[in-house]
Amino acid sequence: MERGIAYEAMLANCLYVHPVVVECSAKMREACYRYVMARSGSSARSLHEVLSRINRPVDLPFAGRVNSNADLLGVFRGDGSIREEQCTVWRVFSHLIAEDLVGAQRLPDVLDVADRAGFHLGHLQAWLAEAIDYTSRQTDRQVGAESVDPRFGFMRMDWHPIRQLQYQSRAAYSSLHQARRFWSLRSRTDHEAIGGTFSRFERNLSSPLGPNFLPWLDTRRFYRPNPQSTIVRRAYEAGVPMITGASGVGMHTHQFARVLGIDDTVAVRLVAIAYLVPILQHSIYEVWISERSDAPEAIDAFSYADVLPVDIASFNLGPAPEQVRAADTTARQAVGLDDLCPVHCK
């Protein structure tokens, strides 16, 4: 593993338990729980139905999933880790709120429910309007074709510049419908060696590769940075790690937070880093640019001190991150970019 990537994972594992991260993630989880409870009313049966909708399997077994409604309810009540909380926030939006807004069985009073949950209705309505407009334009272009599913458009956010940047900065080894084959080849011991821990839910999850393998996919095995992308080349020249390209999940995390009434951009960024970097789904830079619209020029403004306004020295990781970055820059000069990108996936 490239030294800079391993170092960033260790740094992010320290952020995983940082008070700012824990508090911000909890606020996001609590706001989603308020929506679930407002949506369910006082009916235990309705609550079970809502939890079952949220807990449908995600398309890909990413980190943070839980196996049962009882476990999901435990996460909502604060028993989960950052990974469970953020995966649950994503599933609430994808499997519940998106369907309530634009699904076949729309919830007539969805905005009232969101208001009772404390959501920022202006941000939610703006997101909905963008999704409807984009879906309409896409459908108009596909004369005679099947209409675009508005739920898909709502969550995919293809109109967003960060989504376009993601498409430009990554290349796929395989199609996503084949990605279930790509379970992580890293062991639980590997994860612990870079400061990783496991929640009580993760200790009970398994991988088809065996009990000591990590119980989630390794995104690096089917996505890699696109060596033809300007943003990838500039990051390579600056000694900044890239793993799978600009982060769509990072983009979503900021979007969710705004709708949930959380406007602390730095705290939300740290939550996304603590969620995505320890599992090697993204690098710190890839998460950071998911909140910016000036990439690839953003690389000129990237520094760990600014992106991570915390006391990094207190984490006792040895060299400062900029020292690791400088060493990686030197090491990369002996390895061409075209050769370096596939290394992430081995």
N, C-alpha and C positions, 0 to 999 in steps of 0.2 A: 504494500500500500504506500502511495506517495506520502512523504513525511508531513507535508502541509495538511493533507486531508486527515491523517491520524491526529495531528495536533489540534485541528479545529474540532474534531469529534470529542477530544478530551476537554477542550475549553467549553463546548456546548453542554457536555455532561455536568460540568460545574454549574452552568446556568440553569440546568434542569431543576435544581433545588433552590435557586436564588429567590428571595422573598418577592421581588418585583414580578418575576415570571409566575410564581405560584399564585400570587394575588390576581394578576391579570387573567390568567387562564381560568381561575375560579369564577371570576366575574362573567366571563363568557359562558362558562358551563351553567352558572346560576340563571343567567338570562334565558338560556335555552330551556332550562327546567321550568321557569315561570311560564314560558309559552306552552310547554307540554301540559302543565297543570291547568292553565287557562283553557286550553284546547279540550281537555278531558272533562272539565267540570268536576262534579263530585262523584262521578260514577267510576267504580273500580273496574267495571267491564270496559268502559270507554278508555280508561288509562291503559289497560292491557292491550287493547287494539292499537292505540297510538304507539306504545312501546314496541309492539310487534312490527309496525310499519317502519319505525326508525331502525330496528335491529335486523332488517333484511340484510342478507350478506352483501357487502360491497363487491364491485366487479373484480377487485383485486385484493388479496389478503394483505393489506398494508398494516403497519404496526398500529396498535391501539384498539383493535376489535375486541369484543367480548362475546361470550357464547350464548347468554340467556337474557331474558327480560329482567330477571332478578339481579343479574350482574350489571345490566344497563342502569337499572334503578339505583344500584349501589354507586355507580359512577356519578349519576346526577346528584346524589346526596354527599359526594365528596370522598368516596373511597378509592377513586382511580388516580392514576398518575397523569402527567401532562399528556402523554400519548393517548391514553383512554379519553381524557377530557376533550382533546382537540379532534380526535377521530369522531367522537360523539357529536361535537358541534357541527362538523362537516355533514354527518349523516342526518342531523335534525334539519339542516337547510336542504340537503339533497332529497331526502326521502319523505319529508313532512312539509316544510314551509313551501318549497317549490311546487309541490303538488297542490297545496292549499291555495296557492296564488294562481297557477296556470294549468293545473292538471285537469283531467277529464271530469273529475268531481270536485270542482272548486268549492272552497269554503266561503259562503256568502259574507260572513262577518270576520274574515281573516284579518282585516286591518284593526278591527275592534279587539280581537284576541292579541294581536301584536302590540297594540297600545296598552292593554292591561298588563302585558309582560314587560313593559318599559322600553320597547324598541323605539328607535328613531324613525318615525314614519316617513319623514322626508327622504332619507337615504334609501329606505325600502321601496318607496314608490318610484324614485329615480331609477333604481336598479330594474324594477319591473318594467318601466317604460322603455328602457334601453333594450331589454330582452324582447319585448313585444315588437318594437320597431325593427330590430335585427332579424327576428324570425319572419316577419312580414316581408322584408326585403329579400331574404333568402328564398322564401316560398315563391315570390314573384319571379325570381330568376330561373326557377326550376319548373318551367311550363310543362304540364302533363305529368310531373313527378309527384310523388307522395309528399304531403305537407311536412315541414320540419316540426318536430315535437318541441313545443315551447318550453317544456320542462328541461329538455336537453340544452336549449339555447340559454335559458336562465342561469344554469349552473356553469355551462362551458364558458360563457362570456367571451365569445370569439371576437367581439367588437373591441375588446380592451387591448390597448397597446402592449401590455405585458404578455398577453396570450400570443400576440403576433411575434413578440420578441422570443417567446419560448419556442415557437415553431422554427424560427430562424436559427436558434442557438443549439438545437439538439438534433441528433440523428437517431433513427431507430434500428436496432439489430433485428427486430421481429415485430409482428403486429401484436397489439394488446390482447387480442383474444387468445393468443398463445402464451401469454405472460405467466399464467399460473404454473407453467413448468419451471419458472425461474425463481424458485425459493432460494433464500440466502445460503451461500456456501460457508458463511462464517459461523463459528460456534459461539455458544453462550460464553465460553471462556474468552474468546476473542473480544467480545463486547465488554466483558468485565475488565479486560486488560487496558481498555481506554477509558475506564471510569464509569462504564455503564452499569445500571442496576435493572432489576426486574420487579414489576409490580406483582401483587398476589394473583392478578388475572393472568399475567404473562407467564408466571411459573406453571400455570395449568394448561397453557396452550402448547400445541405440538407442531412439529414440522414433519412432512412426509419423508424427509431425509434422515430423521432419527431424533432421539430425545435431546441430544446436546446441540442441535443446530438451532439457529434463531428462528422463531415462529412467524416470520414475515418474509415477503419478497425482497429481493435485492434489486432495486430499480436500475442499478448500474448494469445489470445483465441484459436489459433490453433497450435502454437508452444510453447514449453517450453524447458528449459535446461534439458539435459539428465543426470539424477543423476548417471548413470553408467559411465559417461565420466570423464577421469582423469582431464581434464581442468576445468570442472564444480566443481568437488570435491575440487580441489586446490583453486579455486576462493572462494568457500564457506568457506574453512578454513581460508582464508586470509581476510574475511570480505568484499570482492569485489562483488558488485551486478552483476548478470547475469539475462537476461530477456528472450532471445530467441536463444542464442548461437552465435557463431562467425558471424560477419556481412558480408554477401555477397554484400550488397549495399556499405558497406565501401570499400571492395575490388574493386568494380566497380568504385567508386569515384576516387580512386588513379589511376586506369587504365585509366579512361577517362582523368584525369588531365595530365598524361604523354603524351598521344596522342595529347592533346590540347596544348602542349608546356609549361605546368606549372610544374616546378620542386621543388616547395616549399612544401616539405612533411608535415611540421608542419601546414601550412595554410590549406592545403587540409584536413588534419586530423580534424582541428577545424571546417571546413565546414561540414564534414560528421557528427561530433558530434552535431553541431547546427541543422542539418537536422533531424537526427534520434532519438536523445535522448529526446527532448521535447515531441515527440509523443509516447514515451515509446516503440518504436520499438526495440531499443537496449540500452544497458548500455554503459558507456564510455569505460570500459574495452573491451567489445565486438567490439567496433569500432576500438580501438587502436590495438588489435591483428590482425585486418584485413590487416594491413600493415607489419606484421612481419611473419617470417618463423620459429621462435623458440618456439612457444607455444607447450605444456603448461608451459615450463620453464619460459616464459615471465612474469608470475605472480610474480616471484621473483624480477623483475626489475620494476614492476608497482608502480608508485606513481603519485598522481594527480599533484604535482608540476612539474614533468618532462613531463607528458603527455599534460598538459595545461600550457604552459609557458606564462601565462598572470597574471595580478595582481588580483588574486581571491579575496583578501581581499577587494578590491574596490567594489565588487558586494554586500557587506553588507548582506551576507546570515546568519550571526551569527557564528556558529562554523566552524572551518576549515574542509575541506573534510576529512582529515586523522582522525580527532576527530570523525566524523560520522562513518567512516570505523571501528574504534576501538569499538565504541558502538555497531555497527551491529555485529561484531565478537562475542562480549559477549552475545548479544541477541540470536544469532543463536545456541549457545551451548544448549539452551533449546528446540530447534526445529530441528528435524532430517532433513537431506538433502532431503530424499525421500518425506517428508511432506512439505518441504519448496518450492520445485519447482512448484507444482500445484498452490500455493498461487498466483503466478504471473498472473494466468489466470482467477482469480475471480473478 
